[in-house]
Amino acid sequence: MTPQDLLRLHPFFTALSLPDAQELLKRTHSRHVPAGQILFQEGDAGDGLYGILTGRVAFTVDSASGKGLILNVLGPGEFFGEIALLDGKGRTATAAARDACHLLFIGRSEFMAFFAQRPEAMSRIIELLCARLRRSTEYIADTAFLDLSRRLAKQLVSLSPDDGSSPETALRISHAELAAMLGVSRERVSLQLAAWSDKGILGQGRGHLVVRDRQALQKLVANG
């Protein structure tokens, strides 16, 4: 994926004309990050916006007791860091490279100066932040009202978008990572995944899952 492709994918930038997009690219910087490196910690100053060209980045928050919760894992074509970028306050989560990553970085001062001259593009930013807020509200509601099987099914569906190219979707994710995303024990997640594997809904391997019957998971989310 090229930096030009990356900009075309993000709602912040789809409203830009070609000359404006080219001008913004001049203000970006490329960063290569090894697997396992922390990009920023929860509470760090929001110094800019990151886009992922290659690799994956995980986002976590920690409780007072040190227990971690994985909020999300993003891959190529996605951006992160928008909230702290816009309000200039602390990062809302810790970001760490799961793989060796090639990132595109736009500093906050460059970003704000650029968009201050293009107010029409700010509507895209508002739309994106509203979508993020809706997802956060949905996550809170799911935690309060859905049992583990439906929450886990919903998480697997969200991680395996149906693009119509294949009836099966392979996911590079472990039981422990899924458990951290849901805030439950790995043992509970493993028991549920094993039950679905016995029914042919999933396939399992070391460090990965294969969603074989996405429709069955969707029905579970909808009907319980």
HELIX and SHEET records of a PDB file:
HELIX    1   1 PRO A    3  LEU A    9  1                                   7    
HELIX    2   2 LEU A   18  LEU A   25  1                                   8    
HELIX    3   3 GLU A   82  ASP A   87  1                                   6    
HELIX    4   4 ARG A  108  ALA A  116  1                                   9    
HELIX    5   5 PRO A  119  ALA A  121  5                                   3    
HELIX    6   6 MET A  122  PHE A  145  1                                  24    
HELIX    7   7 LEU A  148  LEU A  159  1                                  12    
HELIX    8   8 HIS A  175  LEU A  182  1                                   8    
HELIX    9   9 ARG A  186  ASP A  198  1                                  13    
HELIX   10  10 ARG A  214  ASN A  223  1                                  10    
SHEET    1   A 4 THR A  28  VAL A  33  0                                        
SHEET    2   A 4 CYS A 101  GLY A 107 -1                                        
SHEET    3   A 4 GLY A  48  THR A  54 -1                                        
SHEET    4   A 4 PHE A  79  PHE A  80 -1                                        
SHEET    1   B 4 ILE A  38  PHE A  40  0                                        
SHEET    2   B 4 THR A  94  ALA A  97 -1                                        
SHEET    3   B 4 VAL A  57  ASP A  62 -1                                        
SHEET    4   B 4 GLY A  68  LEU A  74 -1                                        
SHEET    1   C 3 THR A 169  LEU A 171  0                                        
SHEET    2   C 3 HIS A 208  VAL A 211 -1                                        
SHEET    3   C 3 LEU A 202  GLY A 205 -1                                        
END                                                                             
